[in-house]
């Protein structure tokens, strides 16, 4: 990206718009994974949630990494 044309995005804006969705994805992924394993909820195991939960949690971790990494 051309910083001379667009400027540099302030750190607070990156954290404000990136961190809440990352935490939401992580928490939702953990909750779905635990529900799929039968730890929380009805106690029934679910194959679909067993795939979706870790995917959401992984996307949450990846987004948090991108938001929190130091800028060059």
C-alpha positions as CSV (number, residue, x, y, z in Angstrom):
1,X,0.0,0.0,0.0
2,X,1.2,3.5,-0.8
3,X,1.5,5.3,2.6
4,X,2.2,8.6,1.0
5,X,-1.1,8.5,-0.8
6,X,-3.4,6.8,1.9
7,X,-1.5,7.5,5.1
8,X,-0.9,5.1,7.9
9,X,-3.8,3.6,9.8
10,X,-3.8,4.6,13.5
11,X,-3.1,1.7,15.9
12,X,-6.2,2.3,17.9
13,X,-8.4,1.9,14.9
14,X,-6.8,-1.4,14.0
15,X,-7.3,-2.7,17.5
16,X,-10.9,-1.3,17.8
17,X,-12.1,-2.9,14.6
18,X,-10.0,-6.0,14.5
19,X,-9.8,-7.3,18.1
20,X,-13.6,-7.6,18.9
21,X,-14.3,-9.8,15.9
22,X,-11.2,-11.9,16.7
23,X,-12.4,-12.5,20.3
24,X,-15.9,-13.3,19.1
25,X,-14.7,-15.8,16.6
26,X,-12.4,-17.5,19.1
27,X,-15.1,-17.7,21.8
28,X,-17.8,-18.9,19.3
29,X,-15.3,-21.5,18.0
30,X,-14.5,-22.8,21.5
31,X,-18.2,-23.0,22.4
32,X,-19.1,-24.9,19.3
33,X,-16.2,-27.3,19.7
34,X,-17.2,-28.0,23.3
35,X,-20.8,-28.5,22.2
36,X,-19.7,-30.9,19.5
37,X,-17.7,-32.9,22.0
38,X,-20.8,-33.1,24.3
39,X,-19.2,-31.1,27.1
40,X,-21.8,-28.3,27.1
41,X,-25.4,-28.4,25.9
42,X,-27.4,-31.5,25.4
43,X,-24.5,-34.0,25.7
44,X,-25.0,-35.3,22.1
45,X,-22.0,-35.3,19.8
46,X,-22.1,-33.5,16.4
47,X,-19.9,-34.1,13.4
48,X,-20.7,-30.8,11.8
49,X,-19.9,-28.7,14.9
50,X,-16.8,-30.7,15.3
51,X,-15.5,-29.3,12.0
52,X,-17.0,-25.8,12.3
53,X,-15.9,-25.0,15.8
54,X,-12.1,-25.4,15.3
55,X,-12.3,-23.5,12.0
56,X,-13.9,-20.5,13.7
57,X,-11.5,-20.6,16.5
58,X,-8.6,-20.8,14.1
59,X,-9.8,-17.8,12.1
60,X,-10.2,-15.9,15.4
61,X,-6.6,-16.7,16.4
62,X,-5.3,-15.8,12.9
63,X,-7.2,-12.5,13.0
64,X,-5.9,-11.7,16.5
65,X,-2.3,-12.4,15.4
66,X,-2.7,-10.0,12.4
67,X,-4.2,-7.3,14.6
68,X,-1.7,-7.6,17.5
69,X,1.5,-8.2,15.5
70,X,4.0,-5.3,15.6
71,X,4.1,-3.1,12.6
72,X,7.4,-2.7,10.6
